[in-house]
Amino acid sequence: MNARGGMSRGPNVTGDPLPVFVVDAFARHAFEGNPAAVCVMNREASTEWMQRVADELNLSETVFVVPRSDGCALRWFTPTAEASLCGHATLAAAHVLWETGRADVGHRLSFHTRSGVLAARRLGGDIEIDLPARPVRPAAPTPGVARALGLAATHACQTLEQQACDRDLLIELEGESAVRELVPDFTALRDYPGGIIATARSASGQYDFVSRYFAPAWGIDEDPVTGSAHCALAPYWRDRLGRERLVGYQASVRGGVVLAEVRGERVRLAGGAVTVSRGSLVV
């Protein structure tokens, strides 16, 4: 209901159900990677309605897909707010469009978003998405965040978005074990308006770096596998390791592998996707 007692306006005013899929992105098997809800619509809906759907589905991201003549419009929502960029839900949307026959598998997809035009294509058994790079610059010391992560005062970098809520703080730790063993105080981290990326060089030869991502201010204590974070991690580690192609592992409980390639001001991320449920919205 809206504030006046009527129904929030959605795209199915005729009563027709809307297909909704849950896809594990950056995953080889079900229950790995990062689950995203994909809602396929035939026309735009109100922001209020989409936000309420995202809150109801309660995944880290719900993506709303509206096909159009020059591709698809995409909007992403966490349970609490609209996001400016989301990699794993973009990958999930491409997977659904191809899997359901709504798009030709052999064709590149174009997505019109708040972050410009994004693209997706098949890359062997994976899906590759083309996203804007997110360069970082040194940030002022953040003792509050350091304490919330259980760290001594530390230097950090920050992405360059204009809005504070869109900026991620990137902290490099001394090793992979330090990243894996973090036990954040999520209540304290809610005071930071954006997300926090913890990263380190990988201790194994299988990956170049590992990371974790925390965004309590966005209603996500820990995100399982975060495409937008890798848009910052890829150029960050490119500069340190001296190569354009990298393999990252996000060391959440679910875990996920992200293949990354820096191409100028763009980053290409690739990974697998698995559909775990299909259903309908009937409201």
N, C-alpha and C positions, 0 to 999 in steps of 0.2 A: 504494500500500500504506500502511496505517497503521503506527503504531509497534509493534503486536503482530503484524504480518505479514499482516493481513487487508485486504480492500478497504475504502477509505473509503466511507462510506454515501452514495450518490447517490439521485436520484429515479427511476432506471430499473432497479430491482432485478429486474424481470421480463425485462430484456434488450432492451426496446423502445428504439430510438434516439430521441434528443431533438432537435428542430429547433433549429438555431443559425444566426443571421443576422449578417452584418457590414453595418452601416449607417453611411454618412458623414453626420453630423449637422451642422447649420448649414452646409449645402452646397447648391449648385445643380446641381453636376455631380459625377460620380464622381471620387474622389481629391482632393477638396477637403474643407474642414471637418475634423471630428474623428471618426475611426472608433470605433465601439463595437460590441462583440459583444452580441447579444441572445439569451439562452437561455430558451426558453419551456417551462415545466414544468407538470405536473398536480398536483404536491404539493411541499411544502417539502423541502429537502435539508439536510444538515449543513453548518455553516459551514466545516468543514475541506474537504469535497468542493468547495464553491463556490470557496474560495480556490485550491485546486489547479487547478481548471478555468481560473480567471482567470490564474493563472501560466502555464498551458500556452498559452492563447490570446495572452497577452502584448500586449494592447492597453491603452491608458491606463485604460479601464474595460470591465468585463463586467457586464451587468445580468441578473439572474435574475428572471423574471416568473412569478408564480403566480396565475392567475385565481381569484377568489372571488366570492361572491354580491354583495358591495358594491363591486366594482371589481377591482383586482389588488394583490397584494403585490409590492413591488420591493425588491431589495437590490443594492447596487453594490460591486464589488471592483476595486481596482487589482491589478497583479501581486503586490503585497506586503501589502495590508491592505484591510479593509472601509472604505468611505467613508461619511460621514454625509450627504452631499448630492452629487448629480451631475446637472447639467442636460442635457448632451448625450446621455447614455445614457437619460435619461427621455424626451427627444424621440425618440430612436431606438426605444425600446420602443413608444411610441404609434404611430409609423410602421409598425412590424411588425404590430401588432395590427390596424390598419386595412387595411394592404395585403394581409394574408392572410385577411381576412374573419373574424377572431376577434372583432372588435368592429365595430359599425355606425359608418360614417364620420360620420354625422350626429349622433352622440351624444358628449357630453363624457365623458372617461375620468377615473376617480379612481384614484390610486395611494397605497397605504398604505406609508409608509416610516419610517426613523429620524428624518426631519425633519418628520413629520406627514403630513397628507393633501395630496398634490399633484394638480394637474389638468392635462389637456391637451385642446385642441380644435383643429379646423381653422380656419385664418384665411386664406381665399383659397387660394393655393397653398402656404402655409406651415403649420407647426404651432406653436401657441402653448402654452407651458407656464407654469403658475402656481406660483411658488416663494417661500419666505420671503426677505424682504430681509435683508441682512447689513450693518447699520450699522457704521461704524468710529469709532475714537477715536484721538487722538494717541498714538504709541508712543514709548518711550525710543529714543534714538539706537542704531543697530545697525551699528557699525563693521565687524563681521565680514561681515555681509551686503553692506554697501556695498563692501568690498574685493573680495568674491567677484563682484560685478557690475561691478567696475572703475570705481566711482564715488567721488567725494570723500564725506566724512562727510555724511549727509543726514538730514533729518527724515522720518518715516514715520507711517502710520496702521496700525492693526491691527483685524481683526474681533474680535467679542466672545464667541466660543464659550468654553465652560468648559474644554474639553480643549485643551491646547497644540497637539496635532497637528492639530486642526481649524481653528486660527487662521491666517488669511492676513495677510501683511504687504503693505501697499499703499504703493508709492513713486511719487510723481508726478515725472516728469522734465521738463526744460525745453522739450522739443519732440519731435515725432514721430520725427525722425531719431535722436535719442538712444535712443528705445525700440527702433527697428529695428536700430540698430548695436550693441546690447549683445552682448557675448561672455562669458557667465558662466563662472565656475569651478565646474562642477557638483559636483566633489568637495568643495570648501569649502562649498557651499550645503547639502550633506547634514547639516551640523551644525544647521541651522534645522529645527525639527520640523514646521512647516507648509509652506504654499506662499507664493510671492513673486509679487506682481502689480506689474509695471512699466507705467506708463500716462502718457499726455500728451494734450493737445488735438490733434486732427487738423489737419494742415496743409492739407487739402483741404476743400471744401464738401460732399463726399460723406458724410463721417462726422463725428460729434461728438467722438469720442475714439478712440485706438488703445491697444492693450495687448499684453502678452505675459505668460505664466504659467509659472513654474518650480516644480517640486515634487520634487526629487531624493530627499527623505526618504521619499516615497511610491512610489519606483521610477519616477518620470516626470521626466526631465530637463526637457523642455519640452512642455507640453500644447498641441496645435494650436489648439483653440477650447474655452473653458472656461465652461460655463453658471454654475457656482457662483461663479466670480470675478465674473461680470457681476451677480450678486446684491449684490455690494459696490460694483462700479463704477457701477451705475446710480444708487443714491442718492448716491454720492460726487459724480458729475458733475451730478446734478440740483441739488445744493446750489450748485455753482459756476456752472452755466450757466442756472439758473433756469427749467428746463422739465422736465416729467414724461416726455415721450417723447424717446428718444435712439436714435442709431444708433452702434453700436460696431464696430470692426474689430480682430480679433485678428491681429497681424502676425507669425504664425509662418510657416514655410516653406509649409505648406499653406494657411493663411489662412482666415478665415471672417467673415461678417457676422452680427451679432446685433442684432435689433431689441428694444429694451427700453422698458418703461413702468413707472414706479414708482406703485404704488397703495397708499398708506399703509404698512403693514408687509409688503406683498407686492410682488413684482416679476414682471412678465410678460415672458417672453423668447420671441422667435419667430424661426424660420428654416426652411430647407428640409432635406430628408432624401432620400438616395438609397441604395437597397439595392445592395451590390456583390457579395455572395455569400450563398448558401444552402447549408446542409449539415446534418450530424447528428453528435451526440455518441453514441458507441457503447459508452462505458465506464461 
